[in-house]
Amino acid sequence: MFALPSLLLLLLSLCPGPGPGPGSEAKVTRSCTETRQVLGARGYSLSLLPPAVISGEHLRICPQEYTCCSSEIEQRLTWETEATFRGLVEESGSFLVHTLAARHRKFDDGLLFLAEKLQGPFSFELAAQSVGVKISEGLVYLQENSAVVSAQVQGL
């Protein structure tokens, strides 16, 4: 999960300082030592890196000012980022697929149970028991409280 932010931080390290402009010549680092160390630790070939900052106007992702990023490094970073992103999406997608499949199975089981109840010999008492209602208790309640029930029905 932390691979994508670390790649973004790596891209930031490829930009050694502020770009060209009035008075900025002293601020621009002309060495790519730090970038070489970071990318070398990640397994990149140091021969792909320029020894000093270059103009990045030809680059698409790396900074287009002065940079330590070459076209080859930019391409490899792009491939690595895409692979990391795809892995994260597949991991998250896998969880979602499994969750939906489990819920789909539960839904199917409920529908099959209902279909069995409706196809078999229909017994209102058996159907009512499956939902926790006992007909006999309901009838007794109606007989004992007929006046209250009648008043409630007429009040609607």
DSSP file with accessible surface (Angstrom, degrees, kcal/mol):
  #  RESIDUE AA STRUCTURE BP1 BP2  ACC     N-H-->O    O-->H-N    N-H-->O    O-->H-N    TCO  KAPPA ALPHA  PHI   PSI    X-CA   Y-CA   Z-CA
    1    1 A M              0   0  160      0, 0.0     3,-0.3     0, 0.0    87,-0.0   0.000 360.0 360.0 360.0 -27.5    0.0    0.0    0.0
    2    2 A F     >  +     0   0  175      1,-0.2     4,-1.5     2,-0.1     5,-0.1   0.416 360.0  87.1 -92.1   1.8    3.0    2.3    0.7
    3    3 A A  H  > S+     0   0   38      2,-0.2     4,-1.9     1,-0.2    -1,-0.2   0.907  84.7  52.9 -69.4 -40.5    4.7    1.6   -2.6
    4    4 A L  H  > S+     0   0   49     -3,-0.3     4,-1.9     1,-0.2     5,-0.2   0.947 109.8  45.8 -65.3 -47.8    2.8    4.2   -4.6
    5    5 A P  H  > S+     0   0   66      0, 0.0     4,-2.4     0, 0.0    -1,-0.2   0.892 111.0  54.5 -62.6 -34.5    3.7    7.2   -2.3
    6    6 A S  H  X S+     0   0   45     -4,-1.5     4,-1.9     1,-0.2    -2,-0.2   0.878 106.9  51.0 -68.0 -32.5    7.3    6.0   -2.1
    7    7 A L  H  X S+     0   0    1     -4,-1.9     4,-2.2     2,-0.2    -1,-0.2   0.888 109.0  50.9 -68.6 -36.1    7.5    6.1   -5.9
    8    8 A L  H  X S+     0   0  103     -4,-1.9     4,-1.9     2,-0.2    -2,-0.2   0.908 109.6  49.8 -66.6 -40.3    6.1    9.7   -5.9
    9    9 A L  H  X S+     0   0  117     -4,-2.4     4,-1.8     1,-0.2    -1,-0.2   0.883 108.4  54.4 -64.3 -34.6    8.7   10.7   -3.3
   10   10 A L  H  X S+     0   0    7     -4,-1.9     4,-0.8     1,-0.2    -2,-0.2   0.923 106.0  51.2 -64.5 -41.8   11.3    9.1   -5.5
   11   11 A L  H >< S+     0   0   32     -4,-2.2     3,-0.8     1,-0.2     4,-0.4   0.891 107.6  53.7 -62.6 -37.0   10.1   11.3   -8.4
   12   12 A L  H >< S+     0   0  124     -4,-1.9     3,-1.4     1,-0.2    -1,-0.2   0.872 102.6  57.4 -65.3 -33.2   10.4   14.3   -6.2
   13   13 A S  H 3< S+     0   0   27     -4,-1.8    -1,-0.2     1,-0.3    -2,-0.2   0.697  93.4  68.7 -72.0 -15.3   14.0   13.5   -5.4
   14   14 A L  T << S+     0   0    0     -3,-0.8    54,-2.5    -4,-0.8    55,-0.3   0.663  86.2  75.1 -74.5 -16.8   14.8   13.5   -9.1
   15   15 A C    <   -     0   0   38     -3,-1.4    52,-0.2    -4,-0.4    -1,-0.1  -0.856  69.2-166.5 -96.6 105.5   14.3   17.3   -9.1
   16   16 A P        -     0   0   30      0, 0.0    13,-0.1     0, 0.0    -1,-0.1   0.675  56.0 -45.1 -72.5 -16.6   17.4   18.7   -7.5
   17   17 A G  S    S-     0   0   21     49,-0.4    49,-0.2    11,-0.1    11,-0.1  -0.991  87.2 -26.2 173.6-172.0   16.1   22.2   -6.8
   18   18 A P        -     0   0   69      0, 0.0     3,-0.1     0, 0.0    11,-0.1  -0.241  67.7-109.3 -62.9 150.8   14.3   25.2   -8.3
   19   19 A G        -     0   0   13      1,-0.2     8,-0.1     9,-0.1     9,-0.1  -0.042  48.7 -63.8 -74.2 178.9   14.4   25.6  -12.0
   20   20 A P  S    S+     0   0   78      0, 0.0    -1,-0.2     0, 0.0     5,-0.0  -0.299  73.8 120.5 -66.9 148.6   16.2   28.3  -14.0
   21   21 A G    >   -     0   0   27     -3,-0.1     3,-2.0     0, 0.0     4,-0.4  -0.942  68.9 -40.9 172.6 174.5   15.3   31.9  -13.6
   22   22 A P  T 3  S-     0   0  139      0, 0.0     0, 0.0     0, 0.0     0, 0.0  -0.367 126.9  -2.5 -60.7 122.3   16.7   35.2  -12.5
   23   23 A G  T 3  S+     0   0   57     -2,-0.1     3,-0.3     1,-0.1     4,-0.2   0.503 104.9 104.0  79.7   2.0   18.9   34.6   -9.5
   24   24 A S    X>  +     0   0   12     -3,-2.0     4,-1.2     1,-0.2     3,-0.9   0.528  49.2  91.7 -95.3  -3.2   18.3   30.9   -9.2
   25   25 A E  T 34 S+     0   0  114     -4,-0.4     3,-0.3     1,-0.3    -1,-0.2   0.872  86.8  51.3 -59.3 -35.4   21.6   29.7  -10.7
   26   26 A A  T 34 S+     0   0  101     -3,-0.3    -1,-0.3     1,-0.2    -2,-0.1   0.785 108.2  53.0 -73.3 -23.9   23.1   29.5   -7.2
   27   27 A K  T <4 S+     0   0  142     -3,-0.9     2,-0.4    -4,-0.2    -1,-0.2   0.718  86.4  94.3 -83.5 -23.5   20.2   27.4   -5.9
   28   28 A V  S  < S-     0   0   10     -4,-1.2     2,-0.4    -3,-0.3   -11,-0.1  -0.585  72.1-137.9 -77.5 123.1   20.3   24.7   -8.5
   29   29 A T        -     0   0   71     -2,-0.4    24,-0.1   -13,-0.1    -2,-0.1  -0.681   9.9-161.4 -78.4 130.9   22.3   21.7   -7.5
   30   30 A R        +     0   0  122     -2,-0.4    23,-0.5    22,-0.1     2,-0.3   0.326  64.3  81.4 -96.5   8.5   24.4   20.5  -10.4
   31   31 A S  B     -A   52   0A  53     21,-0.2    21,-0.2   -15,-0.1     3,-0.2  -0.877  57.1-160.2-117.1 148.2   25.1   17.0   -9.0
   32   32 A a     >  +     0   0    1     19,-1.1     4,-2.6    -2,-0.3     5,-0.2  -0.011  54.8 121.0-111.2  27.2   22.9   14.0   -9.0
   33   33 A T  H  > S+     0   0   77      1,-0.2     4,-2.2     2,-0.2     5,-0.2   0.925  74.9  46.6 -59.7 -47.7   24.6   12.2   -6.2
   34   34 A E  H  > S+     0   0  133      1,-0.2     4,-2.4     2,-0.2    -1,-0.2   0.926 114.0  47.9 -63.4 -44.0   21.6   11.9   -3.9
   35   35 A T  H  > S+     0   0    5      1,-0.2     4,-2.8     2,-0.2     5,-0.3   0.904 109.9  53.1 -64.0 -39.6   19.4   10.7   -6.8
   36   36 A R  H  X S+     0   0   70     -4,-2.6     4,-2.3     1,-0.2    -1,-0.2   0.905 110.0  48.8 -62.7 -38.8   22.1    8.1   -7.8
   37   37 A Q  H  X S+     0   0  133     -4,-2.2     4,-2.1    -5,-0.2    -2,-0.2   0.933 113.2  46.1 -66.9 -45.3   22.1    6.8   -4.2
   38   38 A V  H  X S+     0   0   50     -4,-2.4     4,-1.1     2,-0.2    -2,-0.2   0.949 118.0  41.2 -63.7 -49.7   18.3    6.5   -3.9
   39   39 A L  H  <>S+     0   0    0     -4,-2.8     5,-2.6     1,-0.2     4,-0.2   0.864 112.6  55.1 -70.3 -33.5   17.9    4.8   -7.3
   40   40 A G  H ><5S+     0   0   32     -4,-2.3     3,-1.4    -5,-0.3    -1,-0.2   0.906 105.8  52.6 -63.3 -40.0   21.0    2.6   -6.8
   41   41 A A  H 3<5S+     0   0   91     -4,-2.1    -1,-0.2     1,-0.3    -2,-0.2   0.802 106.5  54.1 -65.8 -26.2   19.5    1.4   -3.5
   42   42 A R  T 3<5S-     0   0   96     -4,-1.1    -1,-0.3    -5,-0.1    -2,-0.2   0.429 125.8-101.7 -87.4  -0.8   16.3    0.5   -5.4
   43   43 A G  T < 5S+     0   0   67     -3,-1.4     2,-0.2     1,-0.3    -3,-0.2   0.586  71.1 146.0  96.0  10.4   18.3   -1.6   -7.9
   44   44 A Y      < -     0   0   22     -5,-2.6     2,-0.4    -6,-0.1    -1,-0.3  -0.564  56.1-107.1 -80.7 146.4   18.5    0.8  -10.8
   45   45 A S    >   -     0   0   54     -2,-0.2     3,-1.5     1,-0.1     4,-0.3  -0.575  19.3-145.4 -72.4 128.8   21.6    0.8  -13.0
   46   46 A L  G >  S+     0   0   75     -2,-0.4     3,-1.2     1,-0.3    -1,-0.1   0.706  94.3  72.8 -70.8 -16.4   23.7    3.9  -12.3
   47   47 A S  G 3  S+     0   0  103      1,-0.3    -1,-0.3     4,-0.0    -2,-0.0   0.705  89.9  60.9 -70.4 -16.6   24.7    4.0  -16.0
   48   48 A L  G <  S+     0   0   33     -3,-1.5    25,-0.3     2,-0.1    -1,-0.3   0.644  92.5  81.5 -80.5 -16.2   21.1    5.1  -16.8
   49   49 A L  S <  S-     0   0    8     -3,-1.2    20,-0.1    -4,-0.3   -17,-0.0  -0.720  83.8-119.7 -93.5 140.5   21.5    8.3  -14.7
   50   50 A P        -     0   0   18      0, 0.0   -14,-0.1     0, 0.0     4,-0.1  -0.468  18.3-130.0 -71.4 147.7   23.2   11.4  -15.9
   51   51 A P  S    S+     0   0  110      0, 0.0   -19,-1.1     0, 0.0     2,-0.3   0.771  90.7  19.9 -70.3 -24.8   26.2   12.5  -13.8
   52   52 A A  B    S-A   31   0A  43    -21,-0.2   -21,-0.2   -20,-0.1   -22,-0.1  -0.884 104.2 -70.2-137.0 167.6   24.9   16.0  -13.5
   53   53 A V        -     0   0   17    -23,-0.5     2,-0.3    -2,-0.3    15,-0.2  -0.258  49.9-167.6 -60.9 146.3   21.5   17.7  -13.9
   54   54 A I  E     -B   67   0B  57     13,-3.0    13,-2.7    11,-0.1     2,-0.3  -0.857  32.4 -87.1-127.4 167.2   20.1   17.9  -17.4
   55   55 A S  E     -B   66   0B  49     -2,-0.3     3,-0.3    11,-0.2    11,-0.2  -0.575  32.5-160.1 -74.4 135.7   17.2   19.8  -19.0
   56   56 A G    >   +     0   0    0      9,-2.3     3,-1.8    -2,-0.3     9,-0.2   0.150  54.2 117.6-105.3  22.0   14.0   17.8  -18.7
   57   57 A E  T 3  S+     0   0  154      1,-0.3    -1,-0.2     7,-0.1     7,-0.1   0.779  76.5  53.7 -63.2 -22.7   12.0   19.4  -21.5
   58   58 A H  T 3  S+     0   0  107     -3,-0.3    -1,-0.3     6,-0.0     2,-0.1   0.581  91.8  97.4 -86.0  -7.2   11.8   16.1  -23.4
   59   59 A L    <   -     0   0    2     -3,-1.8    12,-0.1     4,-0.1    -3,-0.0  -0.449  54.4-163.2 -85.7 154.0   10.4   14.3  -20.3
   60   60 A R  S    S+     0   0  193     -2,-0.1    -1,-0.1    11,-0.1     4,-0.1   0.754  85.9  15.0-103.3 -34.8    6.7   13.5  -19.8
   61   61 A I  S    S+     0   0   85      2,-0.1     3,-0.1     3,-0.0    -2,-0.1   0.797 109.3  74.1-111.5 -46.5    6.5   12.6  -16.1
   62   62 A b  S    S-     0   0    2      1,-0.2   -50,-0.1     8,-0.1     5,-0.1  -0.234 105.0 -69.3 -64.8 162.1    9.8   13.7  -14.4
   63   63 A P        -     0   0   35      0, 0.0     6,-0.2     0, 0.0    -1,-0.2  -0.228  38.0-146.4 -55.6 138.5   10.3   17.4  -13.9
   64   64 A Q  S    S+     0   0  110     -3,-0.1    -8,-0.2    -7,-0.1     3,-0.1   0.279  80.3  69.4 -93.7  11.3   10.8   19.3  -17.1
   65   65 A E  S    S-     0   0   99      1,-0.3    -9,-2.3    -9,-0.2     2,-0.4   0.104 115.6 -31.0 -95.4-143.1   13.2   21.8  -15.5
   66   66 A Y  E    S+B   55   0B  66    -11,-0.2   -49,-0.4   -49,-0.2     2,-0.3  -0.643  83.6 160.7 -74.1 131.9   16.7   20.8  -14.5
   67   67 A T  E     -B   54   0B   0    -13,-2.7   -13,-3.0    -2,-0.4   -52,-0.2  -0.959  53.0-136.2-149.7 164.1   16.5   17.2  -13.4
   68   68 A a  S    S+     0   0    0    -54,-2.5     2,-0.5    -2,-0.3   -53,-0.1   0.161  75.2 108.9-104.1  12.6   18.5   14.0  -12.7
   69   69 A b        -     0   0    0    -55,-0.3     2,-0.2   -15,-0.2    -2,-0.1  -0.801  51.0-163.9 -97.5 127.8   15.9   11.9  -14.5
   70   70 A S     >  -     0   0   11     -2,-0.5     4,-2.7   -22,-0.1     5,-0.2  -0.578  36.3-104.4-100.9 170.2   16.7   10.4  -17.9
   71   71 A S  H  > S+     0   0   52      1,-0.2     4,-2.4     2,-0.2     5,-0.2   0.894 121.9  51.4 -60.4 -39.2   14.2    9.0  -20.4
   72   72 A E  H  > S+     0   0   96      2,-0.2     4,-2.4   -24,-0.2    -1,-0.2   0.917 111.0  46.5 -66.1 -43.4   15.2    5.5  -19.5
   73   73 A I  H  > S+     0   0    0    -25,-0.3     4,-2.9     2,-0.2     5,-0.3   0.928 111.6  52.2 -64.3 -42.9   14.7    6.1  -15.8
   74   74 A E  H  X S+     0   0   14     -4,-2.7     4,-2.2     1,-0.2    -2,-0.2   0.933 110.5  48.2 -59.3 -43.6   11.4    7.8  -16.4
   75   75 A Q  H  X S+     0   0  100     -4,-2.4     4,-2.4     2,-0.2    -1,-0.2   0.932 113.1  47.0 -64.7 -44.0   10.2    4.8  -18.5
   76   76 A R  H  X S+     0   0  111     -4,-2.4     4,-2.5     1,-0.2    -2,-0.2   0.900 111.7  50.6 -66.6 -38.7   11.3    2.3  -15.8
   77   77 A L  H  X S+     0   0    4     -4,-2.9     4,-2.6     2,-0.2    -1,-0.2   0.890 109.6  52.1 -64.5 -37.5    9.7    4.4  -13.0
   78   78 A T  H  X S+     0   0   22     -4,-2.2     4,-2.6    -5,-0.3    -2,-0.2   0.938 110.9  46.6 -63.4 -46.5    6.5    4.4  -15.1
   79   79 A W  H  X S+     0   0  139     -4,-2.4     4,-2.5     2,-0.2    -2,-0.2   0.922 113.4  48.8 -61.9 -43.0    6.5    0.6  -15.5
   80   80 A E  H  X S+     0   0   56     -4,-2.5     4,-2.4     2,-0.2    -2,-0.2   0.921 112.2  48.2 -64.7 -41.9    7.2    0.1  -11.8
   81   81 A T  H  X S+     0   0   38     -4,-2.6     4,-2.9     2,-0.2    -2,-0.2   0.918 111.8  49.6 -65.3 -42.5    4.4    2.5  -10.8
   82   82 A E  H  X S+     0   0   89     -4,-2.6     4,-2.9     2,-0.2     5,-0.2   0.921 111.3  49.2 -62.2 -43.3    1.9    0.8  -13.1
   83   83 A A  H  X S+     0   0   63     -4,-2.5     4,-2.2     2,-0.2    -2,-0.2   0.923 113.0  47.2 -63.3 -41.9    2.8   -2.6  -11.8
   84   84 A T  H  X S+     0   0   31     -4,-2.4     4,-2.3     2,-0.2    -2,-0.2   0.936 113.1  48.6 -64.2 -45.2    2.4   -1.4   -8.2
   85   85 A F  H  X S+     0   0  113     -4,-2.9     4,-2.5     1,-0.2     5,-0.2   0.930 111.0  49.8 -62.4 -45.2   -0.9    0.3   -9.0
   86   86 A R  H  X S+     0   0  156     -4,-2.9     4,-2.8     1,-0.2     5,-0.2   0.904 109.7  52.1 -61.0 -41.2   -2.2   -2.8  -10.8
   87   87 A G  H  X S+     0   0   33     -4,-2.2     4,-2.3    -5,-0.2    -1,-0.2   0.922 110.8  47.1 -61.0 -43.3   -1.3   -5.0   -7.8
   88   88 A L  H  X S+     0   0   29     -4,-2.3     4,-2.4     2,-0.2     5,-0.2   0.903 113.4  48.1 -65.1 -40.8   -3.1   -2.7   -5.4
   89   89 A V  H  X S+     0   0   76     -4,-2.5     4,-3.1     2,-0.2     5,-0.2   0.922 112.1  48.8 -67.3 -42.0   -6.2   -2.6   -7.7
   90   90 A E  H  X S+     0   0  137     -4,-2.8     4,-2.4    -5,-0.2    -2,-0.2   0.910 111.6  50.3 -64.4 -39.1   -6.2   -6.4   -8.1
   91   91 A E  H  X S+     0   0  135     -4,-2.3     4,-1.6    -5,-0.2    -2,-0.2   0.946 115.9  40.9 -63.6 -48.1   -5.8   -6.9   -4.3
   92   92 A S  H  X S+     0   0   75     -4,-2.4     4,-2.0     1,-0.2    -2,-0.2   0.901 115.4  51.6 -66.9 -40.8   -8.7   -4.5   -3.6
   93   93 A G  H  X S+     0   0   29     -4,-3.1     4,-2.8    -5,-0.2    -2,-0.2   0.872 105.3  56.0 -64.6 -36.3  -10.8   -5.9   -6.4
   94   94 A S  H  X S+     0   0   55     -4,-2.4     4,-2.4    -5,-0.2    -1,-0.2   0.925 107.2  48.8 -62.6 -44.4  -10.3   -9.5   -5.2
   95   95 A F  H  X S+     0   0  149     -4,-1.6     4,-2.4     1,-0.2    -1,-0.2   0.929 112.4  49.0 -60.4 -43.8  -11.7   -8.5   -1.8
   96   96 A L  H  X S+     0   0   99     -4,-2.0     4,-2.7     1,-0.2     5,-0.2   0.924 110.5  50.0 -63.8 -42.8  -14.7   -6.9   -3.4
   97   97 A V  H  X S+     0   0   92     -4,-2.8     4,-2.5     1,-0.2    -1,-0.2   0.928 112.1  47.6 -62.6 -44.1  -15.4   -9.9   -5.7
   98   98 A H  H  X S+     0   0  122     -4,-2.4     4,-2.2     2,-0.2    -1,-0.2   0.906 112.2  49.8 -65.4 -39.3  -15.2  -12.3   -2.7
   99   99 A T  H  X S+     0   0   40     -4,-2.4     4,-2.2    -5,-0.2    -2,-0.2   0.940 113.2  45.4 -64.3 -46.8  -17.6  -10.1   -0.7
  100  100 A L  H  X S+     0   0  102     -4,-2.7     4,-2.4     1,-0.2    -2,-0.2   0.892 111.6  52.9 -65.5 -37.4  -20.1   -9.8   -3.5
  101  101 A A  H  X S+     0   0   34     -4,-2.5     4,-2.3    -5,-0.2    -1,-0.2   0.918 109.2  49.0 -64.5 -41.9  -19.9  -13.5   -4.2
  102  102 A A  H  X S+     0   0   40     -4,-2.2     4,-2.0     1,-0.2    -2,-0.2   0.927 113.5  46.1 -63.9 -43.8  -20.6  -14.4   -0.5
  103  103 A R  H  X S+     0   0  176     -4,-2.2     4,-2.2     1,-0.2    -1,-0.2   0.874 110.7  53.6 -67.7 -34.3  -23.6  -12.0   -0.4
  104  104 A H  H  X S+     0   0  108     -4,-2.4     4,-2.7     2,-0.2    -2,-0.2   0.915 107.6  50.8 -65.0 -41.9  -24.9  -13.4   -3.7
  105  105 A R  H  X S+     0   0  145     -4,-2.3     4,-2.7     2,-0.2    -2,-0.2   0.919 109.9  49.9 -62.7 -42.3  -24.8  -17.0   -2.4
  106  106 A K  H  X S+     0   0  163     -4,-2.0     4,-2.1     2,-0.2    -1,-0.2   0.915 111.6  48.6 -62.4 -41.2  -26.7  -15.9    0.8
  107  107 A F  H  X S+     0   0  131     -4,-2.2     4,-2.4     2,-0.2    -2,-0.2   0.934 111.9  48.9 -63.9 -45.3  -29.3  -14.2   -1.4
  108  108 A D  H  X S+     0   0   62     -4,-2.7     4,-2.7     1,-0.2     5,-0.2   0.911 109.4  52.5 -60.8 -42.4  -29.6  -17.3   -3.7
  109  109 A D  H  X S+     0   0  103     -4,-2.7     4,-2.3     1,-0.2    -1,-0.2   0.915 109.7  49.2 -61.2 -41.9  -30.0  -19.6   -0.6
  110  110 A G  H  X S+     0   0   42     -4,-2.1     4,-2.3     1,-0.2    -1,-0.2   0.913 112.0  48.0 -63.4 -41.2  -32.8  -17.4    0.7
  111  111 A L  H  X S+     0   0   84     -4,-2.4     4,-2.8     2,-0.2    -2,-0.2   0.897 111.1  50.5 -67.1 -39.9  -34.6  -17.4   -2.7
  112  112 A L  H  X S+     0   0  105     -4,-2.7     4,-2.4     2,-0.2    -2,-0.2   0.909 110.1  50.7 -64.1 -40.4  -34.2  -21.2   -3.0
  113  113 A F  H  X S+     0   0  103     -4,-2.3     4,-2.0    -5,-0.2    -2,-0.2   0.940 112.4  46.6 -61.0 -45.4  -35.7  -21.6    0.5
  114  114 A L  H  X S+     0   0   91     -4,-2.3     4,-2.1     1,-0.2    -2,-0.2   0.915 110.9  52.0 -63.9 -42.1  -38.6  -19.4   -0.4
  115  115 A A  H  X S+     0   0   37     -4,-2.8     4,-2.2     1,-0.2     5,-0.2   0.905 108.1  51.6 -63.2 -40.0  -39.1  -21.3   -3.7
  116  116 A E  H  X S+     0   0  132     -4,-2.4     4,-1.9     1,-0.2    -1,-0.2   0.909 109.9  49.7 -62.2 -41.4  -39.2  -24.6   -1.9
  117  117 A K  H  < S+     0   0   80     -4,-2.0    -1,-0.2     1,-0.2    -2,-0.2   0.879 113.8  45.5 -64.8 -37.6  -41.8  -23.3    0.5
  118  118 A L  H  < S+     0   0  114     -4,-2.1    -1,-0.2     1,-0.2    -2,-0.2   0.810 114.9  46.3 -78.0 -28.8  -44.0  -22.0   -2.3
  119  119 A Q  H  < S+     0   0  167     -4,-2.2    -2,-0.2    -5,-0.2    -1,-0.2   0.826 100.6  76.0 -82.6 -32.9  -43.7  -25.2   -4.5
  120  120 A G  S  < S-     0   0   32     -4,-1.9     2,-0.3    -5,-0.2    -3,-0.0   0.022 109.9 -56.9 -70.7-179.1  -44.4  -27.8   -1.8
  121  121 A P        -     0   0  132      0, 0.0     2,-0.4     0, 0.0    -1,-0.2  -0.490  68.9-121.5 -60.8 122.6  -47.7  -28.6   -0.3
  122  122 A F        +     0   0  134     -2,-0.3     2,-0.5    -3,-0.1     3,-0.1  -0.564  37.9 172.7 -80.1 124.0  -48.8  -25.2    1.0
  123  123 A S     >  -     0   0   46     -2,-0.4     4,-2.4    -6,-0.2     5,-0.2  -0.972  21.6-158.0-128.7 115.5  -49.4  -25.1    4.7
  124  124 A F  H  > S+     0   0  134     -2,-0.5     4,-2.6     1,-0.2     5,-0.2   0.886  95.3  54.4 -61.5 -36.9  -50.1  -21.6    6.1
  125  125 A E  H  > S+     0   0   89      1,-0.2     4,-2.2     2,-0.2    -1,-0.2   0.931 109.6  46.2 -65.3 -42.1  -49.1  -22.8    9.5
  126  126 A L  H  > S+     0   0   95      2,-0.2     4,-1.5     1,-0.2    -2,-0.2   0.916 113.8  48.8 -66.0 -41.4  -45.7  -24.1    8.3
  127  127 A A  H  X S+     0   0   30     -4,-2.4     4,-0.6     1,-0.2    -2,-0.2   0.908 112.2  48.6 -64.8 -39.0  -45.0  -21.0    6.3
  128  128 A A  H ><>S+     0   0    9     -4,-2.6     5,-2.5    -5,-0.2     3,-0.9   0.872 106.0  57.2 -70.6 -34.7  -45.9  -18.8    9.3
  129  129 A Q  H ><5S+     0   0  101     -4,-2.2     3,-1.6     1,-0.2    -1,-0.2   0.870  98.4  61.2 -63.7 -34.2  -43.7  -20.8   11.7
  130  130 A S  H 3<5S+     0   0   61     -4,-1.5    -1,-0.2     1,-0.3    -2,-0.2   0.750 107.7  44.4 -67.0 -20.8  -40.7  -20.1    9.5
  131  131 A V  T <<5S-     0   0  112     -3,-0.9    -1,-0.3    -4,-0.6    -2,-0.2   0.254 123.9-102.7-104.9  12.0  -41.2  -16.4   10.1
  132  132 A G  T < 5S+     0   0   68     -3,-1.6     2,-0.5     1,-0.2    -3,-0.2   0.729  79.1 127.4  82.8  23.2  -41.7  -16.9   13.8
  133  133 A V      < -     0   0   76     -5,-2.5     2,-0.6    -8,-0.1    -1,-0.2  -0.938  44.1-154.8-115.6 132.7  -45.5  -16.4   14.0
  134  134 A K     >  -     0   0  116     -2,-0.5     4,-1.8     1,-0.2     5,-0.1  -0.935   4.1-156.2-108.2 121.0  -47.8  -19.0   15.6
  135  135 A I  H  > S+     0   0   41     -2,-0.6     4,-2.6     1,-0.2     5,-0.2   0.902  91.6  55.7 -62.8 -41.4  -51.3  -18.9   14.2
  136  136 A S  H  > S+     0   0   66      1,-0.2     4,-2.2     2,-0.2    -1,-0.2   0.899 107.7  48.6 -62.6 -40.3  -52.9  -20.4   17.3
  137  137 A E  H  > S+     0   0  122      1,-0.2     4,-2.3     2,-0.2    -1,-0.2   0.884 110.7  52.1 -65.6 -37.0  -51.5  -17.7   19.5
  138  138 A G  H  X S+     0   0   34     -4,-1.8     4,-2.3     2,-0.2    -2,-0.2   0.906 109.6  48.6 -65.0 -41.1  -52.7  -15.0   17.1
  139  139 A L  H  X S+     0   0   95     -4,-2.6     4,-2.4     2,-0.2    -2,-0.2   0.910 110.8  50.4 -66.0 -41.1  -56.2  -16.5   17.1
  140  140 A V  H  X S+     0   0   65     -4,-2.2     4,-2.6    -5,-0.2     5,-0.2   0.927 110.0  50.8 -62.8 -42.9  -56.3  -16.6   20.9
  141  141 A Y  H  X S+     0   0  117     -4,-2.3     4,-2.2     1,-0.2    -1,-0.2   0.923 110.3  49.4 -60.8 -43.6  -55.2  -13.0   21.1
  142  142 A L  H  < S+     0   0   85     -4,-2.3    -1,-0.2     1,-0.2    -2,-0.2   0.898 112.2  48.1 -63.3 -40.5  -57.9  -11.9   18.7
  143  143 A Q  H >< S+     0   0  150     -4,-2.4     3,-0.7     1,-0.2    -2,-0.2   0.918 115.8  43.5 -66.4 -40.6  -60.6  -13.8   20.7
  144  144 A E  H 3< S+     0   0  141     -4,-2.6    -2,-0.2     1,-0.2    -1,-0.2   0.819 126.1  31.4 -75.5 -28.7  -59.4  -12.3   24.0
  145  145 A N  T 3X S+     0   0   51     -4,-2.2     4,-2.6    -5,-0.2     5,-0.3  -0.121  74.4 131.1-121.7  36.3  -59.0   -8.8   22.7
  146  146 A S  H <> S+     0   0   68     -3,-0.7     4,-2.6     1,-0.2     5,-0.2   0.868  74.1  52.5 -62.1 -35.9  -61.7   -8.6   20.0
  147  147 A A  H  > S+     0   0   75      2,-0.2     4,-2.2     1,-0.2    -1,-0.2   0.933 112.1  44.8 -66.9 -42.9  -63.0   -5.3   21.3
  148  148 A V  H  > S+     0   0   73      2,-0.2     4,-2.3     1,-0.2    -2,-0.2   0.934 115.3  47.6 -66.3 -44.5  -59.6   -3.6   21.3
  149  149 A V  H  X S+     0   0   29     -4,-2.6     4,-2.6     1,-0.2     5,-0.2   0.915 111.4  50.8 -64.0 -43.8  -58.7   -5.0   17.8
  150  150 A S  H  X S+     0   0   60     -4,-2.6     4,-2.6    -5,-0.3     5,-0.2   0.915 110.3  49.6 -60.9 -41.6  -62.1   -3.9   16.4
  151  151 A A  H  X S+     0   0   61     -4,-2.2     4,-1.8    -5,-0.2    -1,-0.2   0.904 111.2  49.1 -65.8 -38.7  -61.6   -0.4   17.8
  152  152 A Q  H  X S+     0   0  120     -4,-2.3     4,-0.7     2,-0.2    -2,-0.2   0.914 112.4  47.8 -66.5 -39.9  -58.1   -0.2   16.3
  153  153 A V  H >< S+     0   0   94     -4,-2.6     3,-0.8     1,-0.2    -2,-0.2   0.920 113.7  46.6 -68.0 -40.9  -59.4   -1.4   12.9
  154  154 A Q  H 3< S+     0   0  164     -4,-2.6    -1,-0.2     1,-0.2    -2,-0.2   0.814 106.4  60.2 -71.4 -25.8  -62.3    1.1   12.9
  155  155 A G  H 3<        0   0   67     -4,-1.8    -1,-0.2    -5,-0.2    -2,-0.2   0.661 360.0 360.0 -76.6 -15.4  -60.0    3.9   14.0
  156  156 A L    <<        0   0  184     -3,-0.8    -1,-0.2    -4,-0.7    -2,-0.1   0.844 360.0 360.0 -72.0 360.0  -57.9    3.5   10.8
